[in-house]
Every structure is written in structure tokens, then in C-alpha cells.
Amino acid sequence: SSMYNSTNILIINYMKGYEEACKSFEPKDLEVSAVGRHFMITGANSGIGRATAMVVAKKGGTVHMVCRNKGRAEEARAAIVNESGNTEVFIHIVDLSQTHKVSQFAENFKKQFSSLNVLINNAGCMLHKRELNAEGLEKNFATNIMGVYILTQTLIPLLQMSRDPRVITVSSGGMLVQKLRFDDLQSEKGSFDGLMVYAQNKRQQVVLTEQWAKANPLIHFSVMHPGWVDTPAVSSSMPEFHHMMGERLRTVEQGADTVVWLALSRVVSRMCSGQFFQDRQPVPTHLPLAWTHSSADEMCSGHVPLEGDLKEDPGHWRLQ
Ligand SMILES: NC(=O)c1ccc[n+]([C@@H]2O[C@H](COP(=O)([O-])OP(=O)(O)OC[C@H]3O[C@@H](n4cnc5c(N)ncnc54)[C@H](OP(=O)(O)O)[C@@H]3O)[C@@H](O)[C@H]2O)c1
């Protein structure tokens, strides 16, 4: 049977439904043209990434779809070009879990293209078995963190040369149950729990974004939670959650809304860089009274949290 404890319920209820949230949206924010702007979207063949690519294409932007599967990418590109009438949609085949390949791709892209205005780190995975890539990195970490890190870090010089540059990373509200851990990035300790590894990666994306924002004042960084969205990722990696949420899951267009807003809206460039967003608003990166904060000391020294801290981990955003 599917049982949710208080942490699960807290996190699900903490997120408003889309209908409620969108009442405060300003429709004018998205009355913009993206003509002449270049967008790279990872995982653009499916779900939130694909819905984002569709809106950007409709607004006239140039879209670089970064996908791992040629067939799925071509099918999505055809649908986007057909519906938007925009042919400036390009496919790049890259598996983000393959660290060296990501680096090669990003270096080549930087040489080949003279501008990149927006990078959207959308692709993500939740693998329930511990597997390693060719570089010996655990695959959730390789995809969700190392791929994102290398792609972004390599493209920063190109972004910096471009007008109004932005980097948006699709994290998850699931990160709220995790405190940043420095001591087990490869998930070697204890039993392997894919859901918790994923949530930890999503916390790491939030911290990475904060650090990037500090280090790169010319680029606008944001990280976000799309809401709970009906996509293949959810139905395949979290079938019980998918079933339990049922009709309450958002459509892909609703899930893409804040990504699109962060990518296109002019008001965003006047907001602080490095923030966590949900439904077009910056929101705290910790739940009220949460134990997930890292102290300034830990952040500066990479200090390993005490065993005691970890034992407090409710670790309960899980399906039982
Ligand atoms: N749906 C939700 O409720 C929810 C909630 C919070 C956060 N998110 C986040 O939203 C993002 C998008 O997910 P989604 O829900 O839209 O799921 P989705 O429809 O399954 O899309 C995931 C995309 O990521 C791609 N991808 C996965 N691993 C990859 C790799 N190694 N290399 C290149 N591409 C890879 C997938 O490619 P393939 O099609 O080839 O598999 C697919 O295009 C993810 O970061 C996810 O963690 C989703």
C-alpha cells in the first residue's frame, strides 16, 4: 500500500495548485518576442523541456535542443517546427550522463556559435539502482549534477558575451527534504535510495545556482520547482506517486510556465540572481523550521556534517 508520512504531505501541500497560483500571474510578462535570442534546452524532447521549447519557438527564438535519443529528438523537433512555424530549431545529441561527452559538446558549441542567451538545464533522471558512468561517477549525480555543472561552466564565457544572459535549472520541491551533503557525493555509503539521491542532487542544484550567481554577476541564474507534472519521468520513476496524485498533476504546459517566464520575461532581469522559484515567485529554499540548513562554516570549509545531523534526516519523501 502507498503510505505518505508527514514530510510527504507537508511538501505536497506546501505547493499550491496551478489554478490557484496563476491568479497572481501578470499575462503581460510573456507578451515578449524572443526573435534573435538563442536558447539551449536540455531534455527538450519530452515533458517540461519540450513544452518550454514549443513556447520559445512560438516566440521566435532559436532553439538548441540537447537530447540523448535521435529518434525522440527528431519527432519532437518536427512537432515544434510544425506547430510554431519556426525552423530555427536545432538538435544536438548528447547523453548528459557521459561526462567527457558533455565537455566535448560544450567546447564545440562554444567554438561554433557566437551567442547563447539562455541555458535551460532541464534534463534530469531518477535511477533506482546504483550504476556508474565511464568516468566512475554514480549516474544520477553524473546526469543531474556533473552534466549540468560542466555544460554551464563551459558555456559561461559564451553566455557572458551575449545580451541579457540567463541560466535556469529545473530542480524539484523534493530537494526540501534534503540537507546538502558533502561527504557522499557518489552515494557509496549505506543502502542506495534513488529517490533520496535524486532529492539530494536537486538540493545540490540549488546550492550550485547560489554559488554561480555569486561568482558570475554578469549572468542571471535561477533554479526552480515546476510543480508536480504528469510526465514520463514521474510515471516511470515514481509510479505510486503518479497514481496517488492523479488529476492533481499539472499539465506539461503548466509545469513549463515558470521556466518559460524565467527565460523570457523582462521583469526577471531586475530580480536578484541565484534564487529558487515556484509559480513565478522566489520562495525559500528551506521549509519553515527545517533542519536542512547548512551553516556558514560548512559552506566555506566543505565541512562534513556530523553523523548526528544526518540521523535527523527524516528521509521520508519516500513511497512505502
Ligand atoms: N514532472 C515533475 O513532477 C517534476 C517535478 C520536479 C522536478 N522535475 C524535473 O523536471 C525536469 C524535466 O523532467 P520531466 O518531468 O519533464 O520528465 P520527462 O518528460 O521524462 O523529461 C526528462 C527529459 O530529460 C532527458 N534526459 C534524461 N536523462 C538524460 C541524459 N542522460 N542525457 C540527456 N537527456 C536526458 C529525457 O530524455 P529521454 O526522453 O531520452 O528519456 C527527457 O527529455 C527534470 O529535471 C525533473 O527532475 C519534474
The ligand as an SDF file (V2000), in Angstrom:
LIG
                    3D

 48 52  0  0  0  0  0  0  0  0999 V2000
    7.4260   16.0990  -13.5360 N   0  0  0  0  0  0  0  0  0  0  0  0
    7.5160   16.5390  -12.2860 C   0  0  0  0  0  0  0  0  0  0  0  0
    6.5810   16.4590  -11.4800 O   0  0  0  0  0  0  0  0  0  0  0  0
    8.8000   17.1710  -11.8410 C   0  0  0  0  0  0  0  0  0  0  0  0
    8.8430   17.7140  -10.5470 C   0  0  0  0  0  0  0  0  0  0  0  0
   10.0130   18.3180  -10.1170 C   0  0  0  0  0  0  0  0  0  0  0  0
   11.0920   18.3860  -10.9790 C   0  0  0  0  0  0  0  0  0  0  0  0
   11.0360   17.8480  -12.2410 N   0  0  0  0  0  0  0  0  0  0  0  0
   12.2170   17.9470  -13.1040 C   0  0  0  0  0  0  0  0  0  0  0  0
   11.8230   18.4080  -14.3740 O   0  0  0  0  0  0  0  0  0  0  0  0
   12.8280   18.0680  -15.3260 C   0  0  0  0  0  0  0  0  0  0  0  0
   12.1720   17.5530  -16.5860 C   0  0  0  0  0  0  0  0  0  0  0  0
   11.5210   16.3390  -16.3310 O   0  0  0  0  0  0  0  0  0  0  0  0
   10.0770   15.9710  -16.8640 P   0  0  0  0  0  0  0  0  0  0  0  0
    9.2170   15.7800  -15.6730 O   0  0  0  0  0  0  0  0  0  0  0  0
    9.6720   16.8930  -17.9420 O   0  0  0  0  0  0  0  0  0  0  0  0
   10.3370   14.4760  -17.4190 O   0  0  0  0  0  0  0  0  0  0  0  0
   10.4730   13.8430  -18.8770 P   0  0  0  0  0  0  0  0  0  0  0  0
    9.2930   14.2050  -19.7090 O   0  0  0  0  0  0  0  0  0  0  0  0
   10.7520   12.3980  -18.6720 O   0  0  0  0  0  0  0  0  0  0  0  0
   11.7480   14.5870  -19.4570 O   0  0  0  0  0  0  0  0  0  0  0  0
   13.0380   14.3390  -18.9870 C   0  0  0  0  0  0  0  0  0  0  0  0
   13.9770   14.7230  -20.1030 C   0  0  0  0  0  0  0  0  0  0  0  0
   15.3320   14.5790  -19.6600 O   0  0  0  0  0  0  0  0  0  0  0  0
   16.0160   13.8100  -20.6310 C   0  0  0  0  0  0  0  0  0  0  0  0
   17.1480   13.1060  -20.0620 N   0  0  0  0  0  0  0  0  0  0  0  0
   17.1740   12.2730  -19.0060 C   0  0  0  0  0  0  0  0  0  0  0  0
   18.4110   11.7740  -18.8280 N   0  0  0  0  0  0  0  0  0  0  0  0
   19.1850   12.3150  -19.8090 C   0  0  0  0  0  0  0  0  0  0  0  0
   20.5450   12.1760  -20.1700 C   0  0  0  0  0  0  0  0  0  0  0  0
   21.3790   11.3620  -19.5140 N   0  0  0  0  0  0  0  0  0  0  0  0
   21.0050   12.8900  -21.2330 N   0  0  0  0  0  0  0  0  0  0  0  0
   20.1860   13.7050  -21.9190 C   0  0  0  0  0  0  0  0  0  0  0  0
   18.8870   13.8450  -21.6420 N   0  0  0  0  0  0  0  0  0  0  0  0
   18.3990   13.1590  -20.5950 C   0  0  0  0  0  0  0  0  0  0  0  0
   14.9660   12.8520  -21.1540 C   0  0  0  0  0  0  0  0  0  0  0  0
   15.3730   12.2400  -22.3620 O   0  0  0  0  0  0  0  0  0  0  0  0
   14.6530   10.8820  -22.8870 P   0  0  0  0  0  0  0  0  0  0  0  0
   13.3220   11.3030  -23.4710 O   0  0  0  0  0  0  0  0  0  0  0  0
   15.6010   10.3940  -23.9070 O   0  0  0  0  0  0  0  0  0  0  0  0
   14.4850    9.9720  -21.7310 O   0  0  0  0  0  0  0  0  0  0  0  0
   13.8080   13.8090  -21.3240 C   0  0  0  0  0  0  0  0  0  0  0  0
   13.9510   14.5540  -22.4920 O   0  0  0  0  0  0  0  0  0  0  0  0
   13.7430   17.0620  -14.6310 C   0  0  0  0  0  0  0  0  0  0  0  0
   14.9230   17.6980  -14.2180 O   0  0  0  0  0  0  0  0  0  0  0  0
   12.9210   16.6490  -13.4180 C   0  0  0  0  0  0  0  0  0  0  0  0
   13.7450   16.2300  -12.3580 O   0  0  0  0  0  0  0  0  0  0  0  0
    9.9050   17.2460  -12.6780 C   0  0  0  0  0  0  0  0  0  0  0  0
  1  2  1  0
  2  3  2  0
  2  4  1  0
  4  5  1  0
  4 48  2  0
  5  6  2  0
  6  7  1  0
  7  8  2  0
  8  9  1  0
  8 48  1  0
  9 10  1  0
  9 46  1  0
 10 11  1  0
 11 12  1  0
 11 44  1  0
 12 13  1  0
 13 14  1  0
 14 15  2  0
 14 16  1  0
 14 17  1  0
 17 18  1  0
 18 19  2  0
 18 20  1  0
 18 21  1  0
 21 22  1  0
 22 23  1  0
 23 24  1  0
 23 42  1  0
 24 25  1  0
 25 26  1  0
 25 36  1  0
 26 27  1  0
 26 35  1  0
 27 28  2  0
 28 29  1  0
 29 30  1  0
 29 35  2  0
 30 31  1  0
 30 32  2  0
 32 33  1  0
 33 34  2  0
 34 35  1  0
 36 37  1  0
 36 42  1  0
 37 38  1  0
 38 39  2  0
 38 40  1  0
 38 41  1  0
 42 43  1  0
 44 45  1  0
 44 46  1  0
 46 47  1  0
M  CHG  2   8   1  16  -1
M  END
$$$$
